[in-house]
Amino acid sequence: MAPADWTDRDRQVIEGGWRFWSFLGKPSSRRNIVTSTAMRCGDLMGDPDTWFASQWPQQIGRYYANREATENGRPRAQTKTREQVALLEYAFAQTHGYPYTGEVLPLAFLSGLQVKQVKAWFEYQRKKCVVDQDFLALQPPEIFGMKGQETKDAAAMMRQYNKDPKEYARSLVMWERCVRTGNYAVPEMLQRPRPYFKKYWNRMFPEDGTECSLLEVTEELEGDSDDDSIANLTREEMDDILRQSEIESAQFDMNQRELEEEEAALGQS
């Protein structure tokens, strides 16, 4: 529900929440204030789906952040552009909602967003899938990213990215580094190549040294076909995905053999 549509009662509740929100500095405490304030806004006796669709927590949180930024002389928070959302939605579908750090970093670079913004967007979309009971869009986090990734690896990758964002992002997109560990390896040794962002990278940063904006690339991809254009692949990209499938199949077989060897060793002990 946009601020222009807030009722007098909503504004009174939100103003009361603002006094607590502006006093508290801890992010978790501020999130709690936003949530509790949002739960008292809108049509409390109406359809819950309508309440969620109005995005009260997001609108109130953005209102508070923008108000604080204005009072402190900082730039206001910006709404994501259509092309940024298109890239993030494409990545969400390809990573089943749980990207590795090595996928979040290229997404941040390609979209022009901060890493924390990309992470927050994925977190919100996962929660939305649960609310909508759209569990088909998700995979267990133990399999895809997050909980399947060592914290120390993620922290090390973040430090390397901050030193040279473009080069580090490129090395992840082009399969030079593992998106899970950040280590250099040949594709056959990568734990998960996941080449999903090559189509964007190759168009935004072609070999002739020129650069295209995300908007230009998105419009090009959308104009390639009357079908689902974001899924439209070049021959090189189709070969990459086929190769990825072969690599992951070989890795699965190797993991199964290792498990069998471990079970056999336990049985003999």
N, C-alpha and C positions, 0 to 999 in steps of 0.2 A: 504494500500500500504506500504510494508515493506521498510525501509530506503535503502536497496540495490537496489530497483527499482525506487527510486526517480530520476527525471531528473535534469539537471543542473539548470533549471528554478525553479523547486520545492525546491531545496536546497537553492537557493538564497532567495526565499520567506520565507522559514522556518527559515533561519538564521536571517532574519530581524525580524521575530516574536519572536525569542529567546531573542533578545536584550530587547524588551519590557517585555516579560514574566519574565526574570530573575530580572528585575528591580522592578516589582510589587510583593508584598507579599500576597495580599488579594486573597483568592481562587476564588471568583466570578470574579475578574478582570482577573485572569490568565485563567479561563475558557473562558472568552470573547476573549482573545488574541488567544487561541487555535482555537476557532470557526472561527474567522475572518481570521486567517492564513490558516486554512483548506479550506475555501471557495475560496481561490485563488490558490489552488494546483490541480493537476490532469488535466484531459481533461474537461475544463469548458464548451465546446460546445457539449460534448458527452451525452450518456444516463445517466440521474440522478441516475438510479438504480445501474449502474456500479460505479458511484462516491461513493454512500453509501456503496456498497459492499467492496470498497477498504478501508473503515474505516479510512479515513484521520484524523478525530479529535482524535480517539483513538491512532493511531500511532504517531501523532505529540505530543500529551499529554504525552505519555510514553517516547518518545525521550527526551522531555524537562526534565521530572522528572529524568530519568536516567542520563542525562548530568549534572544536578544540583547535584545529589547524588555523581557522580564521582568526581566532582570538590570539593565537601565538604567532601570527604572521607567516605561517607555512602554507605551501600549496595544498589545495583541496585534493582529496582522493578522487581518482578518475575512474569512471565506469569503463569496463573492458570494451574494446571495439568488436565489431562483428567478426573481423578476420581473426582476432585473438581467440574469441570464443570458438570459432570453427576449428582452429588448430587444437585447442584444448579438448574439444569434444571428440575430435578424431583420435587424439592420443588416449583419451579415456576408454574409448571402444577398443583400441588396439592393445592396451595394457590391462584390460579387465578391471580398471579402477585402482590398481596398485602398481604404479610405476616405480622402478628402481631410481636411486639417486642419479645414476648415469643417464636416466631418461628425463628426469626433472630438470637437470642442468641445461641440456640442449633446448628443451622447451622454453625455459626462461630466456635464453639467448635469442632464439628465433622469434619469440613473441614480444620481446622487449619488456617483459614483466620481471619483477623481482622473484627470486627463488621462493621466498616465503609466500608470495601471492599465488604462485603455481601450486604449492603444497596446500594452501588454504582452499583453493578452488577444488582440488581433488577431494579433500576431506569433506567439503560441503556436498559435492556430487555423490559421494558414497553414502552419506547420511540421507540424502534425498532418495537414493535407490531403495534404502531400507524403509523409509516412510511410504514410498510408492509400491513397496513389495516387489520391486524389479530386481530380484536376486540373480537373474540370468546375466545381468550386466557385470556382475562381480565374480571374482574367483577368490579362494581362500588366501589371505595375506601371507601364509606360510609358503605358498607356491610362488606368488608374484610379488616381489619387492617387499618393502617395509619390514615385516617381521622375519623375512628370509634373508635379510642383509645385516651384516655386522655393523654396529654403530660406529666402530672405529674406522671402518672402510668409508662409510658415508661422510664422516667428519674430514677424513683425509682428502676425499674427492672434492669437498666443498672448498678446502684450502687451496687445492691446485686450481680449481676453477676461478677463484678470485684473483689469482696471479695473472692469468691470461684467458679470459672467458671464451673468446672466439676459438682459439686454438684447442683448448681443452674440450669444448663442445664439439668441434669438428672431429677430434680423435675418437669421441664416443659414437658419433653418428656414423663414421666411416669404418667401424668395427676394428679400430686399432686398439681400443681399450675395452675391457669388460665393463658393462653397465652396472654390474653388481659389485665388483671389487675395485674397479678403476685401474687394474693392472694391464700392462701391455701384453698382447698375446696374438698368435695367428688365429684366424676365425675358428679353426677346429678346436682350439683350446679355450675359447671364450665360453663362460658358463651360460650366457644368454645374449646372442648377437642383437636381436630385436632391431632390425633396420628400418623401423617405421618412418623415421623422419628424413630419410635420404631424399625423398621426392621434394620436400620443402628446401632442404639445404642446397641441393644441386641447382634449383631454380633461383634461390636467393643469392647464392654465391657461385655463379658459373665460372668455368676455368679461364675465361677470357679476362677475368679481373674486375668485371663490372658487378654491380650489386643491384638487386631488385628489392622492393619493399614487400612486407608480408601481404599487404593489400593487393599488390600487383600479382603476386604468386597465387593467392587465393582466388582472384578473379580468373586467372589462367586455368587453374584446376577446375573451377566450376564451369568454365566454358568448354572444357574438353569433351564433355559428353552430356547427353540429356538424362543419363542415368545418375547414380550416386557418384558425382564427379570426384569427391574427395577420395573415393576408393579406386579411382582410375589409375592404373599403373603402367609404367613404361616396361619395355622388355627387360631392361637391366634390373628394375625393381622386382619383377616377377621372378627373375633368376635368383635374386637375393633371397626372396622368401622361400623358394624351393630349396636353396642351399641351407637356409636356416632350419628348415624342417628336417633335412638330412642330418645336420649337425646335432640338433636336439634329440633326434631318434638315436643317434650313436651315443650321445651323452646319457640317455635314459638306460640303454643297454649296459653301459659301463657302470652306472650307479646300481643297477640290479645285480650285476656280478659282484660288486663290492659288498652289497648287503648279504648276498648268499655266502660269500667268503667269511664275513663277520659271524653269521649265524652258525656256519660250520665250525668256526674256531671256538665259539661259545659252547657248542655241543660237545666238543672234544675236551674242554677244560673241566 
